[in-house]
Amino acid sequence: MPDVHFLDGRSQPVANIFCIGRNYAAHAAELGNAVEPEPVVFLKPTSALRGEGAPLALPAFSQDVHHEVELVALIGRGGKDIDRASALSHIAGYAVGLDLTARDLQAEAKRKGLPWTLAKGFDGSACLSRFVPAAAIPYPGEATFSLDVNGERRQSGDCRLMLHDLPALIAYLSSRFTLQAGDLVFTGTPAGVAALRPGDALALKLGGLVDAAFTVA
């Protein structure tokens, strides 16, 4: 079981990786997707995780892998049917991450009404910075994050624009699944997704707290 790491050197084994799709209206619009009344949830295997510094290898079976930068929450205390009012108390930390997506495979799966697993769950498709304690971001609904590729800003995220905010996501997920310590929640990406190319240098930021760098092999 892989671990995620905090800036202070602490680590936490990862349990499940929950991802939220279509959580920013502008991103849904850029891909021509409808906005759903409930969160769109999919999973990634733990083998998809990559920590900062590890090279990103694009899968040979896709010709169109896109970056999707996201705020990521780490569950520190699990539970079932967690209410919105206490949801943030279950979070141990925050990071900035990438939900890499084989867009060509995803488009084909959507056309056929098939699951997205091959497009979303390949090795290295869940990239993470190190985490800061939850107390470092007392108001995650106001957090900002970004992605630069080769020194140019590609995506800017503002959690105030989430269609389903973090307490709502924790409450919803815990109503469908029993959350566990070590679960990760990728909270959705803003507009600006685009294809990656070999040699691209990626710089991720979470407010003024976390920086992470990745290079496409």
N, C-alpha and C positions, 0 to 999 in steps of 0.2 A: 504494500500500500504506500503510495507516494506521500510526501509531506509538503506542506507549504511553510514559508518562513516569514517571521516578523523582522523588522528593521533591527530590533534589539537582540536578535539571535535565537529567539524562541522558535519552536516548530510545532506543527499540528498535523497529524495524519489526516488525509482527506477521505471522506466517506463517499458521498454522492456529488455529482456536478449537475445542478439544475440550471437551465438557461431559459431566458424569457425572450420571445420574439415579438416584433411589432409593438414595442413599448414606447416608441417615439413616432409621432404622426408623420413627420417629414421623411423619416426612413421608410416607413410603410409606403408612403406616396412615391418615393423614388424607385421602388421596386414594383409598383402597381398592385400592392397588396391591400386588402380590406383591413380596417381596424376592427378587432373583435371586442365584444363587451367584456369578456373574461381574458385573463392573461393567456398567451400562447406559450406552452411549456414543452421543452424537449430536454433530452439528457445527453451528456457526453460520458464516455468511459474514462476512468482515471488514467489510462494509458495515453490520453490526449494531452495531459498536462506537460508544460514546458516552463521552467523557471528562467528568469532573466540571465542572459549570458549564453544560453544554449542556442546554437544555430537553428533556424527554422528551415526545414526541408519540405518543399512543396511536393505534394503527392504526384507520382507519375501518371495516375489515372484521371487527373483533372488538368484542364488547360486554362482555368479561370478561377483562381483562388483569391477571394476578397478578404480584406481586413475589416473587422468590426470592433472598435474600441468600446469598452464598457466599464462601469463601476462594478466591482465584485465584492460581495459580502461573505464573510466567513461565519458560519453558525458556531457559537461557543456553547450554547445550552439548547438541547433539543426539546421537542415537545410535539403535541398533537392538538389541533384546534386552538392554536395560539390566537388571542384576541389582538386586534390592532393596537390597542392602548399599550400593551406590554411587548409588542413585537420587537422593538429595537433593543430591548434588554437581552434578547437571545443572540445578539450579534457580538462576536469577539473582535472583529477587525475588518478593515477595508483595504482593498488593493485596486489597481487598474489592470485590466486584462484585455486580451484579444480573443474573440470568437472567430477563428478563421473558418471560412465557408467556401467549399467547392461549388461555386455558383452554377456552373454548368450541370453538375449532378443534381443540385437542389432543384433547378428549373425542370429537369426531366422527371424527377420524383414528384414534384407538384403537378406536372401535366398528367401523370399517370395515377395520381392519388396515392402514392406510396410514401413510406416514412422517409425522413431526412437523414437517417443515421449515417449513411456513407458520406454524405455531403458535410456533415457537422462533426463527426466523431473520429476522424483519422488522427494518426499519431501527430502530436504537435499542434493540434487545432485549438487547444485551450492554453494560452500563454498568460503568465502572471508575473506581476511585480512582486516585491515583498509587501507584507502587510503592515499597516499601522494599527494600534489598538483602537477600538471603537470610540474610546473617550477622546481621541485626537480629532474626530469629526462628529461633534455632538449634534449637528444638524445635517444629516446626510441628504435630506431633501433639498439642500442648497449647494451640494457639492458640485464642483466642475472638474472636468477631465479632458484630455486632448491626445491626439496622435499626430505626429509629424513624420513624413516619409521623405527621406533625402533632404531634410531641412525645410520642407514646405508643409504648412498646416493642411492636413487632410480632413480631420474630424475634430469638432469641438462639442463636448457634451455638457449639458446643464440639467441636473436632476430635477429642477423645477418643471421641466418639460416632459417628464415621464407621464405616460397615460395612466399607469398604475404605480403609485409610489412604493417605497420600500416597505413600510408597515403593511400596506395592502398585499404586497407580494408574499411576505412572510405569513400573513394570515391565510392567504389563499393556498399557498403550497402546503401549509400544515393542516389544512382541511382535507387535502387529497392524499398526503403522504405524512408519515411520522418523520419529522426532521430529527437529525442526529448531529451531535457535536462533530465538526469536521466537514459538514456539508458546505459546498460553495454555491452561491447564487450569482450568476451572471445576469445583470439586470436589464440588458437591452442596449442597443446601439443607436446613436443619432445618425442623421444623414451624412453622406459623404463617403460611403463605402466605395472601394475601387480595387482593381486587380493588383496583386503583388508580382514583382519580377525578381529573378535571381540577382543578388547583390544589393537589393534595397536595404537601407538603414532606417530602422523604426525607432522613434523616441516617444515614449508614453509618459504622461504626467497626470498626477492626481492632486489638484490644487497646488499648493506649494510644499506638499508633504512627501510625495513619492515620485521618483523618476526611475524609468526602466528603459533599457535599450535591447533591441533584438536586430539581428541581421539575417536576411534571407540567404540561405546557402546557394 
